Amino acid sequence: MNTSVNIQNTQSLSYRLKHETASEHERMHQLMAKADVFSSQEQYGKFTLSQYYFQKEIENLFDKEGIAELIPDLGIRGRSDKALQDLSDLNIQPQGQSLQTEHIKLPEALGWIYVSEGSTLGAAFLFKEAQKKLGLSESYAARNLAAYPEGRAKVWKRFVEALDDSGFDPKLQNRVVQGALDAFEYFGQALIQLKELK
C-alpha cells in the first residue's frame, strides 16, 4: 500500500486548502507589506478598491449552481457593498472592471470563496491597523475589514464545516485547491498593480 497516497485520500478539504495554499498565503503577507496600504489614506483607498473588485468577483460566484447548497449562509458573506460604502467615504468612485470569474463554476468557485473567507478571518489585524494609523472605523471607511456581527471565528468555523461536509473526492478537491490558487493569483496581481487601479 502506498501510505502517502492513502493519507492524501483521507485528508479533509480544509486541511488540503490550508496546507497547499500556505506559500501563497505567505506571498500575500509579503505583497501587503510591500504595498504599505496604511501609509496614507490614498494608498488605503487603492487597497479598498482592490477589495471591492475582489468581492465583486466572489459574489458573482454565489449564484453558481451548487454553491448555495454547500454554503447556506451566503447572504451574510459578501462584502462588496461595505467596500463600496468605504470608497464613498474616501471619495473614490470605482470605474468598473470586467469580471474574471464569469466562467468559473463549482468546484473551483469554492476555492475562490475560501480565499475570500480566509481574508475576512485575517482582517482583524488589518482593521486594527486602519483604526490606529488612519483613524478609520466600522462606520467610516473600514466597514469591509470589520468583523461579522456574530464574530469572525464562528462564521469561519461554519464555512470550514461546509467545506469538509462537501464530500468531494480527491479529484474534485484538486479543483477546489486550484480555484484557491487562482484567487490568490488574482488578488496578488491586484496588490502589485494597486497604483493602476481605477
Number of C-alpha atoms within 10 A of each C-alpha: 5 6 8 8 9 10 9 11 14 10 13 19 25 19 12 17 21 16 12 16 17 12 12 17 18 11 15 17 13 13 17 16 11 11 19 13 22 20 12 11 17 14 16 22 22 24 21 25 26 22 23 24 22 23 22 20 23 27 20 17 23 20 12 17 13 14 18 14 11 17 19 12 12 15 10 10 18 19 20 21 14 20 24 22 19 26 23 15 14 17 10 17 11 15 8 11 11 8 13 14 18 11 9 15 17 17 22 24 28 28 25 27 25 25 23 25 20 15 15 22 20 15 17 15 10 17 19 17 15 22 16 12 12 16 13 18 18 16 13 16 26 25 20 27 26 20 18 16 8 8 11 18 14 11 19 17 11 13 22 17 14 17 23 15 13 15 12 16 12 16 9 15 25 19 18 26 26 21 24 26 21 17 26 21 15 15 19 20 13 21 22 13 13 20 13 9 16 13
